[in-house]
Amino acid sequence: MPTSKNIPVLLDDHQYFFNLFQKKLKQIDAQAVKLLFHQFFYIKRHVASDFFHYVIEHRLTLELKHGLKIRRKVYAISFSDHGRKKMYQAMVLAYEHKFGQGEAVVPKPLWYEEETMTLFYLGVPGDSLLEHLKNGHLDLDNIKKVAHALKNLHAIKTPKNIFGGHEFSLRHLDPTNILERSYNLGDPLKPEIIKQLAVLNSLKGKIIQEKNVFSHGDFHPDNIIINRFNSSQIVFIDFSEVCLAPPYYDIASFLEQLELMSLGYLDRRRYRQVENFFLAAYFGDKKLTPELVAKINLYKSLITLKNSVYALIFTDIHERHYAGYLVQLSQALCQKIKQQTI
């Protein structure tokens, strides 16, 4: 059995994948009889002495019965702490509960390879919802579809002891220890972020009573694909941070990331229209009380704070200023929460 230190050797080996895909051919396409051609391209490749993270796109040409040929894209995702095994389990769970076909789907999960700690799934051709927005294609029907699909995702019952609960902790806010990197140790933003997290934790204890639901964990417009050959179909991808959390976590993540990612593409009036449309579609006849809005804002504040930590990966002055702006935005959202819950 390969160890985490020599797994990258296999993940860089074209022949390893060719042999594996030939062996698993029927899982990729039930009509396939032979793998004719294989290319792979790194989307992510981060390797250190005690860490690796791969996202690889494999382009396959398969021979079917009667000499016909077909092309397939298979994505392989590997992470050194087995985190992608839970991603695979989440995709299987969603795929088997309403997300295998129809207007809202997840990519077809193929298998999880213990030998290399790698998830394999079948790619869906298309562009992200964010790319559509950047290109000026704002379709409110898609926003409504996303909201309804997210509500269906949250309704999925999960087996016990598979997915962990989300916490307002440094482990969830900073899973790769960005704040502990040498170039961040003296940054005045570090104690500000830790202080703000404590404020959010206190507020959570006061205003959140709801039970946890099955949550995507990183729900934003770049993780939603619109099928290139079926524009009525949306695809939820990247369940790498799947967890159990109140529904407000995914709702706030989508809205806050949409607002931040669409700066320069959607004016604020248009964004507010999209937000109101999304919330009305998700909650239906349920009234958006100040208390409900406060709960969404709590998770918006958390998402913004998490983005500030991510910005501190970079050392250039622009990213440092952006991180500071995000911390201030998180604090401003907290002030709104206090006003809404008085």
C-alpha positions in Angstrom: 0.0 0.0 0.0 1.5 3.4 -1.0 2.1 5.9 1.8 1.1 9.5 1.7 4.7 10.3 0.8 4.8 8.3 -2.4 1.2 8.7 -3.5 2.2 11.7 -5.6 4.5 9.5 -7.6 1.5 7.5 -8.7 -0.6 10.6 -9.2 2.0 11.9 -11.6 2.2 8.6 -13.5 0.3 8.5 -16.8 0.6 4.8 -17.1 -0.9 4.3 -13.6 -4.1 6.1 -14.7 -4.2 4.4 -18.1 -4.2 1.0 -16.4 -6.7 2.1 -13.8 -9.2 3.5 -16.3 -8.8 0.4 -18.5 -9.7 -1.7 -15.4 -12.6 0.5 -14.5 -13.9 1.0 -18.0 -17.4 -0.2 -17.4 -17.9 2.2 -14.5 -17.0 5.1 -16.8 -19.3 3.9 -19.6 -21.2 0.7 -19.6 -20.9 0.4 -23.4 -17.1 0.9 -23.5 -14.9 -2.0 -24.6 -11.5 -0.4 -24.8 -9.6 2.7 -23.7 -8.0 4.2 -26.9 -6.5 7.4 -25.8 -5.8 9.2 -22.5 -4.5 12.7 -21.7 -4.3 14.3 -18.3 -4.0 18.0 -17.2 -3.2 19.4 -13.8 -5.8 21.8 -12.5 -4.1 21.8 -9.1 -0.9 20.2 -8.0 0.5 21.1 -4.6 3.1 18.8 -3.2 5.2 19.2 0.0 7.0 16.8 2.3 3.9 16.2 4.4 1.1 17.4 2.1 -0.4 17.0 -1.3 -3.5 18.2 -3.1 -4.3 17.2 -6.7 -7.1 18.1 -9.1 -6.6 16.4 -12.5 -8.7 16.5 -15.6 -8.4 13.2 -17.6 -9.6 13.3 -21.2 -10.5 9.8 -22.4 -11.4 8.4 -25.8 -13.3 5.2 -25.5 -14.2 2.6 -28.1 -17.8 1.3 -27.9 -19.4 -1.7 -29.4 -19.5 -1.8 -33.2 -16.3 0.4 -33.4 -18.0 3.6 -32.3 -15.9 6.1 -30.3 -16.9 8.5 -27.5 -15.0 11.0 -25.4 -15.4 11.4 -21.7 -13.8 13.7 -19.1 -13.0 12.2 -15.7 -11.8 14.3 -12.8 -9.5 12.9 -10.1 -9.2 14.7 -6.8 -6.8 13.7 -4.1 -6.0 15.2 -0.7 -3.5 14.0 1.8 -5.8 13.7 4.8 -8.5 11.4 3.2 -10.8 14.5 3.0 -11.9 13.6 -0.5 -13.4 10.3 0.7 -16.1 12.2 2.5 -16.6 14.3 -0.7 -17.1 11.0 -2.6 -19.7 9.9 0.1 -21.5 13.2 -0.2 -21.7 13.0 -3.9 -23.0 9.4 -3.8 -25.6 10.4 -1.2 -26.8 13.4 -3.3 -26.7 11.5 -6.6 -28.9 8.7 -5.2 -31.4 11.3 -3.7 -32.9 13.3 -6.6 -29.5 14.7 -7.8 -28.8 11.9 -10.3 -31.0 13.4 -13.1 -33.3 16.3 -13.8 -32.8 20.1 -13.6 -30.4 20.0 -10.7 -27.7 17.3 -10.4 -24.3 16.5 -9.1 -21.6 14.9 -11.4 -21.8 11.1 -11.5 -19.4 9.8 -8.8 -17.4 6.9 -10.2 -15.3 5.5 -7.4 -12.9 6.3 -4.5 -9.5 4.8 -4.8 -8.0 3.9 -1.4 -4.6 3.3 -2.9 -4.1 7.0 -3.8 -6.9 8.6 -1.6 -8.5 9.8 -4.8 -12.1 10.5 -5.8 -13.1 10.0 -9.4 -16.2 11.5 -11.0 -17.5 12.1 -14.5 -17.2 15.6 -15.7 -20.2 17.7 -16.9 -19.4 20.2 -19.7 -20.3 23.8 -18.9 -19.4 27.1 -17.4 -19.9 28.3 -13.8 -22.8 30.5 -12.8 -20.2 33.1 -12.0 -18.8 33.0 -15.6 -22.4 33.5 -16.9 -22.8 36.5 -14.6 -19.4 38.0 -15.7 -20.5 37.6 -19.4 -23.7 39.5 -18.7 -26.1 36.5 -18.6 -28.1 36.9 -15.4 -31.1 34.5 -15.6 -33.4 34.7 -12.6 -34.9 31.3 -13.4 -31.4 29.8 -12.7 -31.3 31.7 -9.4 -34.7 30.2 -8.5 -33.5 26.8 -9.6 -30.4 27.1 -7.4 -32.5 28.0 -4.4 -35.0 25.1 -4.9 -32.2 22.6 -5.4 -30.3 23.8 -2.3 -33.5 23.3 -0.3 -33.8 19.8 -1.7 -30.1 19.2 -0.8 -30.7 20.3 2.8 -33.6 17.8 3.0 -31.4 14.8 2.4 -31.2 12.6 5.5 -27.6 11.6 6.3 -26.2 8.4 7.8 -24.8 8.9 11.3 -21.1 9.5 12.0 -20.1 10.2 8.4 -20.1 14.0 8.2 -18.9 16.3 11.0 -20.8 19.3 12.3 -19.6 22.8 11.4 -18.1 24.9 14.1 -17.2 28.5 14.6 -13.6 27.5 15.3 -10.2 28.2 13.9 -10.1 24.7 12.6 -13.0 25.5 10.3 -12.0 29.1 9.6 -8.4 28.4 8.8 -8.0 24.6 8.0 -4.6 25.0 6.4 -3.1 27.2 9.2 -2.6 30.3 7.1 -2.6 32.5 10.2 0.3 30.5 11.6 2.6 31.0 8.6 5.7 33.0 9.4 4.8 36.0 7.3 1.4 36.4 9.1 2.6 36.0 12.7 3.2 39.7 13.2 0.3 40.9 11.1 -2.1 43.0 13.2 -5.0 41.4 11.3 -4.4 38.1 12.9 -5.6 39.1 16.4 -8.4 41.1 14.8 -9.6 37.9 13.0 -9.4 35.8 16.2 -11.3 38.4 18.2 -14.0 38.7 15.5 -14.4 34.9 15.5 -15.0 35.0 19.2 -17.7 37.6 18.8 -19.4 35.5 16.1 -19.2 32.4 18.3 -20.9 34.3 21.1 -23.6 35.5 18.8 -24.2 32.0 17.4 -24.9 30.7 20.9 -27.6 33.4 21.3 -29.5 33.3 18.0 -29.0 29.8 16.4 -31.2 27.0 17.7 -31.9 25.1 14.5 -30.8 21.6 13.9 -28.0 20.9 11.4 -28.8 19.7 7.9 -26.7 18.1 5.1 -24.7 21.1 3.8 -22.5 21.6 0.8 -20.0 23.6 2.9 -18.6 25.8 0.1 -21.7 26.9 -1.8 -21.0 29.7 -4.2 -21.5 30.7 -7.9 -18.2 29.2 -9.0 -19.3 25.8 -7.7 -22.5 25.8 -9.7 -22.2 24.7 -13.4 -24.7 25.3 -16.1 -24.6 22.4 -18.5 -23.3 23.5 -21.9 -25.5 21.1 -23.8 -28.6 21.4 -21.6 -28.9 25.0 -20.4 -31.9 24.1 -18.2 -29.7 21.9 -16.0 -27.5 23.1 -13.2 -24.8 21.1 -11.6 -23.5 21.3 -8.0 -19.8 20.6 -7.7 -16.9 20.5 -5.1 -18.3 18.9 -2.0 -14.8 19.0 -0.4 -16.1 20.9 2.6 -19.3 19.0 3.1 -20.6 19.1 6.7 -23.7 19.3 8.9 -24.8 22.8 9.6 -27.9 25.0 9.9 -29.3 25.8 6.5 -28.2 29.5 6.8 -24.6 28.4 6.3 -25.1 27.5 2.6 -27.6 30.3 2.0 -25.2 32.9 3.4 -22.2 31.4 1.6 -24.0 31.6 -1.8 -25.2 35.2 -1.2 -22.1 36.7 0.3 -19.8 35.0 -2.2 -22.1 36.1 -5.0 -21.9 39.7 -3.8 -18.1 39.7 -3.4 -17.4 37.8 -6.6 -19.8 39.9 -8.7 -18.2 43.2 -7.8 -17.8 45.1 -11.1 -20.3 42.8 -12.9 -23.5 43.4 -10.9 -24.4 46.8 -9.6 -25.7 46.8 -6.0 -29.3 47.3 -7.0 -29.3 44.3 -9.3 -27.5 42.2 -6.6 -30.2 43.1 -4.0 -32.8 42.0 -6.5 -31.0 38.6 -7.0 -30.7 38.2 -3.2 -34.4 38.9 -2.6 -35.4 36.5 -5.4 -33.1 33.8 -4.1 -34.5 34.1 -0.5 -38.1 34.2 -1.7 -37.5 31.0 -3.7 -35.8 29.2 -0.8 -38.2 30.2 2.0 -41.4 30.3 0.0 -44.3 31.6 2.1 -42.1 31.9 5.2 -41.8 35.5 6.3 -38.3 37.0 6.4 -38.4 38.3 9.9 -35.5 40.4 11.4 -34.5 37.3 13.4 -34.2 35.2 10.3 -32.2 37.8 8.5 -29.9 38.1 11.5 -29.2 34.4 11.3 -28.3 34.7 7.6 -26.1 37.7 8.4 -24.3 35.8 11.1 -23.1 33.2 8.5 -22.4 36.0 6.0 -20.1 37.5 8.6 -18.4 34.2 9.1 -17.9 33.6 5.4 -16.5 37.1 5.0 -14.1 36.5 7.8 -13.0 33.2 6.3 -12.3 35.0 3.0 -10.1 37.4 4.9 -8.0 34.5 6.1 -7.7 33.1 2.6 -6.6 36.6 1.3 -3.7 36.3 3.8 -2.2 33.5 1.8 -0.7 36.3 -0.4 1.8 38.8 0.7 1.2 41.6 -1.8 -0.2 44.9 -0.4 -3.4 44.7 -2.5 -4.4 41.4 -0.9 -3.5 42.7 2.6 -5.8 45.7 2.1 -8.5 43.4 0.8 -8.2 41.2 3.9 -8.5 44.2 6.1 -11.6 45.3 4.2 -13.2 41.9 4.7 -12.6 42.0 8.4 -14.3 45.4 8.6 -17.2 44.0 6.5 -17.5 41.1 8.9 -17.6 43.5 11.8 -20.2 45.7 10.1 -22.5 42.6 9.6 -22.2 41.9 13.3 -23.5 45.4 14.1 -26.5 44.7 11.9 -27.1 41.4 13.7 -27.1 43.2 17.1 -29.6 45.7 15.7 -31.8 43.0 14.3 -31.9 41.0 17.5 -32.5 43.8 20.1 
